[in-house]
Amino acid sequence: MNTAKYSAEELARQAGIPVCLVRYYAQVGLLGEQDTLSTLSRGLDLVDMDAFIQCATVVGFTYEEMACLLELNDGADSRALRLATIKMGELIEQQRCITQLQMQLESWLFEHCAKSDSVNSFLK
């Protein structure tokens, strides 16, 4: 595991993300202390970590939950494992709801297009 320390600018350049985002992740506790940024202390590169954070944000995880879940890479403690189990259940339920909504919307779109006899009329 690489524990070399990098500046926010170096991390941002390596990951291809804005420096302000790296600093923000540090500020909210997702990277550790800003003055001792170490991209790979959690076994993740910043690109993977950013992807996790972006997706976790979309589904409603708090930064505290994200920080706890990121600790699973350091070794599983019981708190992180409990939270991961809870979040997996929530994600499964969200997937079920998304699938149901998607099927309903597809049905409505299909019905609309069938009634109008043209997809183009729907797009106008």
N, C-alpha and C positions, 0 to 999 in steps of 0.2 A: 504494500500500500504506500502510495506516494504521500508524504506529509510535508512536502516543500511548501513554503509560504509564498503567496502571490499577492500582488497589489490588485485592487479592484479593476484597474485598467487592464492588467494582464489577463485576469479571469474573464473579463468581458470580451476581450479580443479572442481568446481561445475558444470561448463558447459561441461567439458571434451574436452576443446580446448587448444591449446598451449598458454602459457603466452605471447609470443611475439605477438600473434594475438589480445589478449585483449589490450595490450599496443598500438598496431597499431590502433585499433578501437578508443581508447582514443585520440591518436595523431591526427587522421583525423577528430575528432569531433563527432564521433558516440556514444561515451559513456560519454561525458562530460570531464571535466578537469581530467587529469590522477591522480592528487593527491587527488581528491575527488570522486573516482569511486564509484558509487552506482548502482548496477545492476538493481534495480527495480524501479528507479525513473521515468522511462517512462512506467511502467506498464507491461513490458515484462521481461521474464527471459532471460538470456544471450543465452541459447540454441535457443529460438525462434528468438531472435535478430540476432544471427549468421546465422540461416537459411534464414531469410529475406535478410540479407546483401549478402550472397552467391548467392541467386537467383537474387537479384537486380543487382549484379555485372555481372552475366551471360547475362542479357538482356540489359545491357548498362547504368544503372543508374549511375549518378555521386555520389560521397560521399556527396556533398552538397544536392543533391536531396534526398538521403537516410535520411540524418539528418533531413531535412524538413518533410519528410513523417513520420519519427518516432515520430515527434512532435504531430501527430494526436492522439497518445495515451495519451498525456497530456491534450488534449482538442483541438478541431478543430478551428484553425484560418483560415482566408480566404485564405492566401497564401498557406497553406498546403492543403486545400480543392481544390483550383484551380489546384495545381500541381498533386494531386491524380487523379483528373478528366482527366487531360491531359495524365498522365501515363496510366490510364485505357484504354483510346483510343488507345495509342501506343501498349499496350499489346494485345488488341483485334486484331489489324492489324498484329502484329507479329504472333499471333496464326493462323490467316488466312493464312499467308504466309507459316508457318511451315506445316500446314495441306496440302496445295497445293504442297509443295516440297515433303512431305512424300508420297503423292499419286503418284507423278511423279516417284519418286525413286522406289516405290513398283511396278509400271507398268514396268519400265525398267528391274528390277530384275526378274519379272515374265516372261517377254519376253525372257530375256537371258536364264533363266532356261528351258523354253519351247523349245527354239532353241537347246539347248545343251542336252535336254532330261535328264538332271541329275543335281540335286542340288550340288552333290559332285564335279562336274567339275567346278562349279562356285567358290567353296571354295578353289580350288587349286591355 
